[in-house]
Amino acid sequence: MRDTDEIVSIIDGYFGDMIERVVVEHGYDVDLNEEYYDLLSYITRNLIRTWFRGKNPTLEEVERKVKYIKTRYPRRLNMLLSYLVSRYVRMRNKIYGIQRDRRDLW
């Protein structure tokens, strides 16, 4: 992927507030102060891989797609971001050996 930091900043500019809102509203176990960039990078990689099918998009293509999705499909985007945050939490917990059960949340 070319210009990774620029693509991450585009995603952050358009979806940053939505990502933070999803984490807070759903109570995901993510420390936004420490893990935000890792979470944002994970979401960006998955969105680019899905939307562009593994190709290297230009910054203009990414921005055009992001604007289109945000204005045309905001509810679907919210669900997608929630799904990606939950997958990030699951992946992070496997890597660091944290095993949580749903009963821990009650």
N, C-alpha and C positions, 0 to 999 in steps of 0.2 A: 504494500500500500504506500503510495507516495504522499509526502507531506502529512505525515501522521499527526503531528501536533496541530497543524492548521485544521485538519478534519475534526479532531477532537474539540478544538475551540469552536468550530461551527456548530457541532452537535450540542455543546455546552450552551452556546448562545441561544439556540432555539428551544432546546429541551431541558435545560438545566433546572428551571423552576418546576417543571413537570416531574422530573426525576426526584427532586427533593420532596415534593408534595406526595409522591407515591410512597417513598420511604417512610415519611412521617405518618401518613394516613393508615397505611397497612401495618405499621409497627415492625418493619423489617429490622433485623439485627445488623445494622450498618452504622458505623460511626462516620457521619458525613464530614467531620473535620479531618479525620485521618485517612479514610478510605475513598473519598470522593473521586479522586483522579483515577484510581484503579477501577472503580465501578464505572466511571465514564468511559474509560478505555475499553473495558469489556463490552459495554453497550455499543460503542462505536464500531468495534470489530465485527460484532454480530449483525448490526444493521447494514454495514457496508457489504459484508459477505452475502447477506440475504437480498438486499436491494439491487446489487450490481453483479451478483452471481460470480464473485471471485475476481472480477476485472478491476483494474486500477482506475478509478474515476478521477476526473479533474476536480478541482475545488468548486468550479462553477456548477458542474453536474451534481455534486453533493449538495450544494446550497439550494439549487433548484428543486431537487428531490425532497429535501428537508422542508422547505417552504410549502411545497405541494401537499405533502403528507400532513403537516401540522394544520393547514387550513382546510383541507378536504376531509380528513379522517381523524379528528381529535379524540374521539372516544376509543377507536381502535388503537390509536397510538398510546393512549393511557393504559389500555389492557396489555399491549405489547411491552411497554416499559415495566409494568408490574411483573410480567412474566420474566423479563430479562433480569430484573433485580432479584427475584426469587431464585433464579438459576445461579446468579452470581453468589448469593449467600450460600446455596447448597454446595457449589464448587469450592468456595473458600473454606467452608466447614470441613469438607473432605480433605483438602490439602493440609489444613492445620490440625486435623484429627479431632475436631470438636464434634461431638455427637450429641445432638439435641433431639429430644422426642417431643411430640405435640403435648404430651402431659406436662412437660416443663413449663409450658406457657400458661397453664391453668393454675 
